[in-house]
Each structure stands twice: as C-alpha cells, then as structure tokens.
C-alpha cells in the first residue's frame, strides 16, 4: 500500500512538472510578443516572480505546490493573454467591412 501511494505521488509530481514545462514555454513565447511590452512594469515583474517561484517549486516533490505556482502564473499572465488575443482578433478582422442593416 505504501509503495502504491509513493508511486501515485511520483506520478502526480511528474504530471505537474510536465504542465509546468508547458506553461513556462508558453509564457516565454508570449514574452517575445509585442504585447509583453504593453504590460506595465509591475505586470511584467509579477510574471517574472511567478516564473521564478515555479522554478523553485519545480524541484520539490510537492505536486500541490507546483500546481499552485502554475495557477500563480496563469493569474499573472491573464492581461498578457487578453492583449495577445485582442491583437490577433484585430489582425483577423483587418480589412473586413461589416454592413449595419
């Protein structure tokens, strides 16, 4: 029973780390977008802090802590995601004309 519990914990930690890798990669890619510069310095600092805290948690065996830090990044990057989406929608609609009837 102890071995099964240990195996489950190890699996949860591995899954949390895989998710963390994906979140960090997506965040790093978003940093290259012009939208990142549209954020305030405080917002950019909050993202940096969240990434740093995740990297510390990443090396722990606490999958709950890792997931909490992933949520912190999700929260810190919400405005960045909104700006990126708004820019993408704006580009997609560029040149289109909507008739009001």
Order of alpha helices (4+ residues) and beta strands (2+ residues): alpha-alpha-alpha-alpha-alpha
